[in-house]
């Protein structure tokens, strides 16, 4: 059977769409999410003080993203609205990281498989802090809607593989906030090989989900607080 001129197989179309999305994500600066004794730590290499890669979604749920800002910002806003509606209609305890991750997976999967629009160039992590560290949840979502339930550490964006390896080698659930932040910055600084880069506090976006808080666990760390932690030994 002769294929019509210009025919492209479905497999090739999906491969091209995946390559397109991966290239866009790889251009983004690193974003890390990791558990520590007091909760969950988010660290992003981000010199902007206005365009956040890390945000609060609900009481005990945080959001981190890398890729095209307008695309992951739309997803963040949709997640906040969904969480608020569910918490208002039922109970605040019914708003979970798993449900949010599943919603994002459906949205991303639908967009990726659609022939009418380009795939989103984004990668997301939805994190939920629990009373007990063993119950913390980290869900990593890729451009095609795939979901991975990660343990302890997530690295996204440029040099994610090298950064993730460095984090896993030094990470432990009982480390304090200072040790976790210094490990994250060291992993980012040394990800490209050779001499580690110098990364200042004002080039970072840092936030936590504080396990000790009953509600509204999300808190951003100021540049001064980050600099003080990084200077400590």
DRENSE-897865 format. One line per 3 residues: number of its first residue (from 1); their letters; for each residue z, y, x of C-alpha. Coordinates in steps of 0.5 Angstrom, whole numbers, plus 500, padded with zeros to 3 digits. Layout:
DRENSE-897865
NUM	a	Z/Y/X  ...;
This chain:
DRENSE-897865
1	xxx	500/500/500  498/507/503  503/512/503;
4	xxx	501/519/500  500/524/505  507/528/507;
7	xxx	511/522/505  518/522/508  523/516/506;
10	xxx	529/517/503  533/514/509  530/520/513;
13	xxx	531/525/508  539/523/508  539/523/516;
16	xxx	535/530/517  541/533/512  546/530/516;
19	xxx	544/532/522  543/539/520  550/539/517;
22	xxx	553/536/523  549/541/528  552/547/524;
25	xxx	559/544/524  559/543/531  558/550/533;
28	xxx	565/552/530  571/553/534  576/548/534;
31	xxx	581/547/528  587/542/529  592/539/524;
34	xxx	598/535/526  605/533/524  611/534/527;
37	xxx	618/533/526  619/539/522  613/539/518;
40	xxx	605/540/519  602/544/524  595/548/523;
43	xxx	592/551/529  585/554/529  581/558/535;
46	xxx	580/564/531  580/571/534  579/574/527;
49	xxx	585/577/523  582/577/516  577/571/516;
52	xxx	582/565/515  580/558/517  587/556/515;
55	xxx	590/557/508  595/555/503  593/551/497;
58	xxx	599/550/493  607/549/494  606/543/499;
61	xxx	599/543/500  595/546/506  588/547/507;
64	xxx	584/548/514  576/548/515  571/549/520;
67	xxx	563/551/519  560/556/515  566/561/512;
70	xxx	563/563/505  562/555/504  569/553/505;
73	xxx	572/559/502  568/557/496  571/550/496;
76	xxx	578/553/498  578/558/492  576/552/487;
79	xxx	582/548/490  587/553/489  584/554/481;
82	xxx	584/547/480  591/546/483  594/552/479;
85	xxx	591/549/472  594/542/473  601/545/475;
88	xxx	601/549/469  598/544/464  602/538/467;
91	xxx	608/539/472  608/542/479  609/535/482;
94	xxx	602/533/479  599/537/484  597/532/490;
97	xxx	593/532/496  590/526/494  587/529/488;
100	xxx	585/535/491  581/531/497  578/527/491;
103	xxx	576/533/488  573/536/494  569/529/496;
106	xxx	566/529/489  563/536/490  561/535/497;
109	xxx	558/528/496  554/531/490  551/537/494;
112	xxx	549/533/500  545/528/495  542/533/491;
115	xxx	535/535/493  535/542/490  540/545/495;
118	xxx	542/544/503  548/541/505  554/544/506;
121	xxx	556/545/513  563/544/513  569/540/515;
124	xxx	575/540/511  583/537/512  587/537/506;
127	xxx	595/536/508  601/535/504  608/535/507;
130	xxx	613/530/504  621/530/505  620/524/510;
133	xxx	615/525/516  612/518/514  610/520/508;
136	xxx	606/526/510  598/526/508  592/528/512;
139	xxx	586/527/509  579/529/513  573/530/509;
142	xxx	566/531/512  560/534/509  557/528/505;
145	xxx	564/527/501  567/522/506  574/522/506;
148	xxx	579/519/511  586/518/511  588/520/518;
151	xxx	595/519/521  598/524/525  592/528/528;
154	xxx	586/531/526  581/535/530  575/538/527;
157	xxx	569/543/530  566/544/537  569/538/542;
160	xxx	573/535/536  572/528/540  575/530/546;
163	xxx	581/535/543  583/529/538  583/524/544;
166	xxx	588/529/548  592/530/542  593/523/540;
169	xxx	595/522/547  601/527/547  603/527/540;
172	xxx	609/524/537  612/525/530  619/527/533;
175	xxx	616/533/537  618/540/535  614/546/533;
178	xxx	614/549/540  612/542/543  606/541/538;
181	xxx	603/548/539  603/548/546  600/541/546;
184	xxx	595/543/541  593/549/545  592/545/552;
187	xxx	588/540/548  583/546/546  583/550/553;
190	xxx	581/543/556  576/540/551  570/543/555;
193	xxx	572/539/562  573/543/568  578/548/569;
196	xxx	582/550/563  580/556/559  586/561/558;
199	xxx	587/562/550  591/568/548  596/568/542;
202	xxx	591/573/539  585/568/539  589/563/535;
205	xxx	591/562/528  597/558/527  601/556/520;
208	xxx	605/551/518  608/547/512  615/547/513;
211	xxx	619/541/511  625/544/509  623/549/504;
214	xxx	623/546/497  617/550/495  612/555/498;
217	xxx	612/551/504  606/554/508  608/560/513;
220	xxx	603/563/518  606/565/525  605/572/528;
223	xxx	601/573/534  608/575/537  611/568/535;
226	xxx	606/564/538  606/568/544  613/567/545;
229	xxx	613/559/543  607/559/548  611/562/554;
232	xx	617/558/553  618/551/557;
